[in-house]
């Protein structure tokens, strides 16, 4: 078996702690950082789950996903949004696990800390 590709993830890019309010009906942005070793264009955004939640879908049927250089390192990053109500977290959850596949079928894995508030 091939081990998953380790990806650097940032829930709510730019914020710390990464607060998730379970009473909110909104979405949480999650960045997967690109690098010299990882082109985020190679990630199949439809395969991603963040804390068990799939990437949100816009009314026009496209995924809530875009590429931008969030951390300003010169590499495009993949920013996806997930519906808070779809997250499989509870009040004692401290980590959001990100799982997915590249377009060529390689597994990717990453995580970031979260602070769940009721």
QUIQUI-V542722 format. One record per residue. N is the residue number from 0. RES is the residue in three letters. D_LAST is the distance of its C-alpha to the last C-alpha in Angstrom with 2 decimals. Layout:
BEGIN
N | RES | D_LAST
N | RES | D_LAST
END
This chain:
BEGIN
0 | UNK | 39.52
1 | UNK | 38.49
2 | UNK | 35.45
3 | UNK | 32.66
4 | UNK | 32.89
5 | UNK | 30.39
6 | UNK | 28.63
7 | UNK | 26.87
8 | UNK | 23.42
9 | UNK | 21.24
10 | UNK | 17.74
11 | UNK | 17.52
12 | UNK | 21.14
13 | UNK | 21.94
14 | UNK | 18.51
15 | UNK | 17.55
16 | UNK | 15.07
17 | UNK | 13.89
18 | UNK | 10.38
19 | UNK | 8.56
20 | UNK | 6.04
21 | UNK | 5.56
22 | UNK | 6.43
23 | UNK | 9.36
24 | UNK | 12.60
25 | UNK | 14.24
26 | UNK | 15.62
27 | UNK | 15.35
28 | UNK | 18.81
29 | UNK | 20.12
30 | UNK | 23.58
31 | UNK | 26.02
32 | UNK | 28.68
33 | UNK | 32.29
34 | UNK | 35.05
35 | UNK | 38.75
36 | UNK | 37.98
37 | UNK | 35.47
38 | UNK | 36.04
39 | UNK | 32.81
40 | UNK | 35.17
41 | UNK | 35.83
42 | UNK | 32.25
43 | UNK | 31.80
44 | UNK | 28.61
45 | UNK | 28.61
46 | UNK | 28.34
47 | UNK | 25.19
48 | UNK | 21.91
49 | UNK | 18.91
50 | UNK | 16.52
51 | UNK | 18.40
52 | UNK | 18.13
53 | UNK | 21.44
54 | UNK | 22.29
55 | UNK | 21.71
56 | UNK | 24.98
57 | UNK | 26.35
58 | UNK | 28.12
59 | UNK | 31.40
60 | UNK | 30.46
61 | UNK | 30.20
62 | UNK | 27.39
63 | UNK | 25.01
64 | UNK | 26.78
65 | UNK | 29.09
66 | UNK | 31.04
67 | UNK | 31.08
68 | UNK | 31.73
69 | UNK | 28.31
70 | UNK | 29.34
71 | UNK | 32.87
72 | UNK | 34.74
73 | UNK | 37.06
74 | UNK | 35.53
75 | UNK | 33.63
76 | UNK | 30.00
77 | UNK | 28.21
78 | UNK | 25.11
79 | UNK | 23.18
80 | UNK | 20.16
81 | UNK | 17.81
82 | UNK | 15.69
83 | UNK | 11.94
84 | UNK | 12.19
85 | UNK | 14.88
86 | UNK | 13.22
87 | UNK | 13.63
88 | UNK | 10.84
89 | UNK | 8.50
90 | UNK | 6.52
91 | UNK | 10.13
92 | UNK | 11.42
93 | UNK | 13.34
94 | UNK | 15.75
95 | UNK | 16.24
96 | UNK | 19.68
97 | UNK | 21.99
98 | UNK | 24.91
99 | UNK | 27.74
100 | UNK | 31.46
101 | UNK | 34.07
102 | UNK | 36.53
103 | UNK | 38.98
104 | UNK | 36.70
105 | UNK | 35.71
106 | UNK | 32.24
107 | UNK | 29.86
108 | UNK | 27.03
109 | UNK | 24.66
110 | UNK | 21.26
111 | UNK | 19.12
112 | UNK | 16.47
113 | UNK | 12.83
114 | UNK | 10.01
115 | UNK | 6.65
116 | UNK | 3.81
117 | UNK | 0.00
END
